[in-house]
Amino acid sequence: MIVDLYTYFKNHPRYNKVIGDDYLIVEYKCPINSEEFQLWSETNMITYVISGRKDWYSYDKTYSIEGGDALFIRKGVYSTKQYFEVEYCVMLFFISDSFIRKFIIEHESMFGNHSTEQEHPHIFKINTTESFQSLVLSTFNYLQQEDIPKELVELKFKELLFNILLDKHNGELVSYLKTLNSNSKSELEFLMLKNFQHDLQIEDFAKLCGKSLSGFKRDFKTLFNDSPANWLKHKRLEYSLSLLKNSQLNVNEVAYESGFKNPSHYNKLFKQKYNKTPLEYRNS
């Protein structure tokens, strides 16, 4: 099961948090029984580690972080592994694309001539200077209080973005942030091609792309000339074909890794498309 992280924190009553229209701040102490799990978020997030250690797995890279480290994590699907020597405590800053776009428009001259054409990673390591750490920890202290003015929280978010923007070591992240003010269709294509194999519903993909369900279906049809459901089915079947050829996974594991919850349904769809069952295909 993939955890919808943003919705989980937004709706769960036990965490110290502040919720705004385009942002969410949470103090999170990870329970000791969750060593590894998979998650997705419809919103970008900054995670700052107060204590403990965790690995974040992106498509082709592992990011190991511990106390004092911070990552900017683009919306998408991820796996994590936690280490238990020290309690894992973090500050999570969920920031929507629209919040970042407004910030870019307000301060466009500060973004310089960063290229918007290059391909960017899905996770960025943030350079955590003393001023960055002080800013995060001051926000942490605010969370211990009640009735925090939302204007103050929004100001903290902007300070956080300013801190990232003005640090030359964060150039690659700044370059990516600038792309959020450009072509949303290229973002839709990127998110679908990177996440199609995960067990998400059409509604989840719409949220991941920051669109209403009807808007998502309309833009998807324009981009791929197909419905999301049909495109996902064929894309997942093609991916499973690659796994059958090039991995040692059994057929049930191939089904799950390709985004099919029901192996028997996967077998049926596979045979309809390739005129063989997955096992027959592998043996041939």
CORMO-V850262 format. One record per helix or strand of 2 or more residues. SS is the DSSP state (hx for helix, st for strand). FROM is the first residue (numbers start at 0). LEN is the number of residues. If there is no record, write none. Layout:
((SS	FROM	LEN) (SS	FROM	LEN))
This chain:
((st	2	2) (hx	4	7) (st	16	3) (st	22	7) (st	35	6) (st	43	8) (st	52	5) (st	61	5) (st	69	4) (st	75	8) (st	88	7) (hx	96	10) (hx	107	4) (st	122	4) (hx	129	14) (hx	149	17) (hx	167	12) (hx	183	12) (hx	201	7) (hx	212	12) (hx	227	19) (hx	250	7) (hx	262	12) (hx	277	6))
